């Protein structure tokens, strides 16, 4: 059913249209401009009909209403007699979809209303598609479809338009800054500045001046006024990366800024309101730093309102092919070298590797492989030796019991069993202790479970 709003003072016209248009249309009379505005605000109409008459005040009201309807993305149809045909044409120029003579031909009016509704629906679909495209483009640097990444995408969308503090955690190279940028780009501050600061890269003696700014002569060596990062961010977003590296004194001052929502430059008593949104990132365990007395508990609670964890690459092995191909296309174009695919054996090695440097390390490996590759395909030999050496013999391969390959394989299996046992069955911690991927650890454990020649003290799969 197409919902029609009739802006008219003629109640008989509403009754006539309701009876002749049929069940496909629902006609609701709105005699006042305020009523039309209220119903447009809640999306009550699919199409508006503007009934023109010769009254001057009413005519001006309908012209103004036509402008607002056009802005609301609802299609409007102007109904007028021949005396007001020129005015109706002007309203069409201002944004109305079409003009219909009064009294109308019911057949023509139905066709016009149906086309107007289709046009409105198409515009809404295009608008939604553009919004979705913008949202997707904000996350296009965060690649992966694993459950862990789906959780990250969900959180990013949830917090984008909130002013709450966000703490992004994760190992080095997992893409914490990309997550912060996605939060910024998806929110209402996307047109404002995004300023990223690595707290660990700034000397302790300069960090406060860098964050808060300073006046001329605030300390030795200052030759002029300088805006700090808090001020440079304006109404945008400030990312404080490696927040765990801040000194205790700077932590106190940052806490006060978050509590009072204002700060002052060094050497000045003038208070500046905090307008920027703050996002914090760290690879450290802040809770452990709090326990050690190296990070303030009250500051920890202030910044840890919403926590987004960037998962390490070894916990989302299924994303490695997608990420690797992304870097392959990117750097093949940069280096102007035609390399189009990765050999299945080479991809298997990439998925078996532990990736202590996470996505940043994978990016480096793909760059190197493109450079050394002799053809259009990256092969196993094009990968670094440390990645090649971490491969494991396939389960179905046969090796004599006393062969070197068999003894090496059994030794790897025993290492995996011991690591799982020492970590009380936690495979993730066991894999990290051995600097291998969790998937590689699982393969070693399956070797012990499926091969009767491996010593019988292998871990039971449920325990593992």
N, C-alpha and C positions, 0 to 999 in steps of 0.2 A: 504493500500500500504506500502510495506517495502522499506525503503530508504537505498540504497546501496552506499557506498563510495568506489571508485576504486582507490587505490594508484598505479598508473602506468603511464608510459610515452607513452604507446601504445594506441593511440586514436582509432585505428581499433578494439582493444579488447573491448573498451567501446561500440562501435557501434554494435559489434556482440552480446555482452551480453544483450544489451537493446532490440535487436530484438528477441532473442531466449528465454529470461526469461519470457516475456509476461507482461501484464498490472499490474500484482500483484507486480512487482518490478520496482523501479525507480533507474537507475544507473547513478551516477554522477562521472566524471573523475576528479581526483586531482593529477596532475603530480609532485607537489612539497611538501616537508615536511611541510613548513610553511602553505601552503593551508590546509593540513590535520589538523594541529594543530588548525587553526582558526575555521574550521568547527566542530571539536570536542568540542571546547570551547562553541559553541552555540547550541550544541545538534542536529546537522543537519543530523546525520546518525543513523540508527538502527543497521547496520552491516557494517564492513569494510572488503574489499578484498585487500590483499597485494600481488601484482604481483612481484614475484622474478625473477631476471635474473642473468646472470653470471658476470655482472660488479661488481667489488669489492666495489667501493664507494657506488653504489646504494644498494648493499646488506647490508652494514653496516648501511646505513640510514634506511633501512626497519626493521632491527633488533632493532634499537633505537626507531623507530616509533611503533613497536609492543609492546614495554614496555609501552609507553605512552598510547596506546589504552587500554591496560589492566588496567592501572590506572584510565582511564576515564569511566570504567564500560561498554564500548561498546564491543560486541563480534566481533572477527576478524577471518577471514578465509584466510589461506595462500594458494596461487596458485603457483605451481612450477613444472618444468619438473623433470624427473627422476634423472638428474645430480645433482639437488639441494635438493633431497629428505631428506638427512641427516640434512641440514640446516633448512628445513621446520619442521622437527620433533623437532629440537631444539627450534624453535619459538613457537611451540605448548607447549613445556615444559615451556617456558617463559610467557605463558598466552594466546596465541591464542586459539580459540575454536577448530579449526579443520584444516586439510590439504586436498587440492583438486589437483589432477593431472592436468597438462597443456599439451595439450588442454583438457578441462574438459568434462565429460559426463553431458549434460544439466540436465538430470533427477537427477543425483547424486548431482549436484551443487544446484539445487532448494531445494532438501531435506535438504542439509547441511545449506543453508541460512535460511530456515524456522525454523530449530531447533535452529540455532544460535540466531535468533530473539526471539524465545520463551524463550530461556535461558536468554537473556538480559532483556526481559520484566519481567520475574520471579524475577531476581536479583533486578530490580528496585522496584518491588512490596514489596519484602522483606525489602529493604532499607527504603522505605516509612513507612512500618509497624513498623520497629524498631524505626524510628524517632518519630512516633506517640506514640509508647509505652513509649519511654523515656520522651516525653512531658507529657503524662498522668501520669507517675509515679512521675513526679515533682509536680503534683497537687493532688496526691492521698490522702494527709492528709486533703485537703480541700474538705469536703464531702457535696454534695447537688446538686440538679438539678433544684432548683427554679430559676425564672427569675433573682432575685437579685444575685445569685451565678454565673449564666451564664454571667452576666455583669462583675463580678470580674474576671472570667476565661479569658474573652475576653481582658480585660485591661492588665492582667498579661502577656499574650502572646504578646500584642502589644509593651509593654515597655521593655520586657526581654533583647533585644539586643541594647537598647538605653542607652547612658551614661547620660541621663537627670536625675535630682533628682526626687525621687518619695516620696510622703507623703502618708502613710497608716493610715487611721483614723478608729475609731470604739470604741465601748464600751469595757470595760475590759472583757476578756474571749472570744472575737469573733474570735481570730486566726490571729492577725495582723502579728506576727512573721512567721506564716506559709505562709502567702502571700509573705512576703519579701524573704523567702527561695525559694519559687517557682519562683519568678522573677530571683533570682540568679541562680538556677539550670537550668532554661530554656535558659539562655543567654550564651554568649561566655566565661564568667568568671566561669562557673560551676566547672572547675577543680581547681580553685583557692580557697583561704580560704573564709569562711563566718564567720564573727565575729559579735556577737550580744551583745550590751551593753545597760543596763537599766540605763538611766541618773538619774532617781529618786532614785536609790539604792546606788549611790555613794555620799559620803559627799561632800558638796560644796567646802570644802578646798582641796579636792583631785581630783576633776573632771578634771581639766586641766592637771595635771600630768598623769592621767590615759589615757586621750585622746591623748596628744601630746608626752608623755614620758618625761624623765628627764636625765640629766647628773649627775655624781657623785658630791655630795655636792651642788646640786641646791637649796636645802632647808634642814632644820634640819631633821635628821633621814635618809637621803638617803645615802646608802652605796655602790651604784654602778649605772651603766648605765641601764636604763630600756626603752625598746621600748613601745611606746604608742599604743592604739588600732588602730589609723590611720596607723601606721607603720606595725602592726601585720597583718592587712588586706591585705597588699601588693597590688597585682593587682586584688584582689577579691572584696568582698562586705562588707561594714561596715553598720550594722543596729544600728541607734541611737534611741532606744525606749524611750518613754516618753520625747520627745524633749522639751515639754513645761515646764519641771522641771529645765531647765538650768538657771543658774544665769545670770543677765544682762551682767556681765563682760565676762563670757564664751560665751555668745551669740555674743558679739562683735568679739572675737577671732575666733569663728567658721565662722562667716560671712567673715572675711578676708581670711580664708583658702579656702572657696568656691569661693571667687573672684579671688584670686591670684593662686590657685591650688598648694600651697606650704605652709609649716609650719616649725617650729623648735622646738626641745626639750627644756624643761625648763632648763635654765642654759647654753644654747648654742646659738650661732648666725648662725650656719650652717643651711642653708635652705634645706629641704627635699621635693622633689616633691610629690604631692598627686597623687597616682596611683589608689587608690581604688575608687569604686563606692559607693556613699552614699545613703542609704534609710533611711527615717525618719518615725517614728510612734508615735502616741499619741491618748489618749482617751479623751483629752481635746479639747475644741473649741478654736483653736488658734486665730481665728478672734476675738473672745470675749476677749481673753487675750491681743491681740493687742489694742483693744478698752480701756482696763483697764490699759494700759501702762506696762504690765508685759512681753510682748514679742515684740521684735523689728519688725517693719513693713517691713524693707528691708530684714531681714532674712526670714520672712514669705514668701515673694515673691521668694526668692532664693530656698527654699526647696519645695514650693508648685507648682512645674512645672507640674507634673502629680499627680493627687490625686486618690487613690483607697480606697473606703470606704468598710469596712468589716461590712455587715449588722448584726444587732442584731438577736438573735435566734427567738424572738417573731414576727419578720417580715417575717420569712420564716418557718412557722409552718409545711409546707408540707415536709420539710427536716428532721424533728425530727425523724420519724421512721428509715430512712436510717442511720442517725448519731447514734441513740440509738443501732441499730443492729451492727454497726461497733464496738462500745465500748463493746457490749455484747460478740462478738466473741473474741475481743482482751483480755479482762480481764478474760473471762472464761478460756482461755488458760494460762494466767499468774497465776491465782489462782488454776489451775488444778481442776476445778469444772465444771461438765457437766450441763450447763444452756444454752438452745438452743433457747428459744423463749420468747416473751413478750405477756402476755394475752391482748386481744383487749381492755378490760376495763382499764387495766394499761396503755396501749398506749394512750388511749383517755385522761387519766389524764395527761400524759406527754405533750400532745398537747394543753391541756387547761391551763397549768401552764404558768406563765409570764416570767420565766427564767431571773431574774435580773443578774445572774452570767453567762448567755449565755452558750456557748458550754462547758466551763470549769465546770460549775455547773452541766450540764447534765452528763458529764463524771463522776463526783463525785457521782451522784445519781445512775448511773448504776453500778458503783463499789460496792456501799453499798448494792444495791438490790441483786447483785450476792452473796454477802457474807451472807445475811440474808435469801435468798430464801431456801425453804425446799425441792424443787424438781427441775425439769428441766425447769420450767416456772416461770417467774417473774409475780407475781400477784399484785393486787392493794394494798394488805396489806403489801407488801414488800417495798413499796415506802414511803418516809418520810411523816409525818403527814401534813406538810405544803402544800405538793402537793395534798394529798388526800382531804384536806379541801377546796381547790380551785375549786373543781368540781361543776358543775351546774346541776340542775334538768333538765331532758329532757323535751322538749316542750310538748310532748304528755302525760306526767304524770299528773294525776289528784290529786289535793289536795283541800280539803274544804277551802272555802274562809277565815275562821277565824282560820285555823290550823296554828301551829307554822311554818311548812314548807312553807306554802303559804305566810305568813307574811315575812319570811326571804327572800324568792325569790323576792317578790315585793320590799323589801328594797334594794336588790342588783340591781334591775332594776332601781330604782330611783337614786341610786348612779351613775350608768352608764350614765343615762340621764343628770344628773347635770354635770358630768365631761365633757361630749361632749359639753354641752352648754357653760361651762366655758372656754373651749379651742376653742371656735368659730367653732365648727364642725370638728375639726381635731381629728380623731379617734386615730391616733398613739399617739399624746400627751395625749389624754384622758386616753388611756390604761396605759401609763407610769405613769401618776399621781395617778392611782389606784393600780399600781404595778401588773397588770394583762396583759395577752396577748391580742393582737388585735383581735384574733379569739374569745376569751372568751367574749370580749366586744361586738362583733357582735352578739353573741348568746343571750346576755342579751337584746340587743336592739330588736332583733327579737321577744323575748318574749313579749315586750311591744307592738310591732306592730301587733302580731297575737292573743293576749289574750284580749278580750274585758273587762275583769274584772280588768285589770291594769288601773290605773287612766288615764284619757283622756289627761293629759298634757304631754303624752309620745312624744318624738321627732318624727317628720316626717322623713321617711327614707331618703328623698332627702337632708334634712337639716343635718341629721346625717352623 
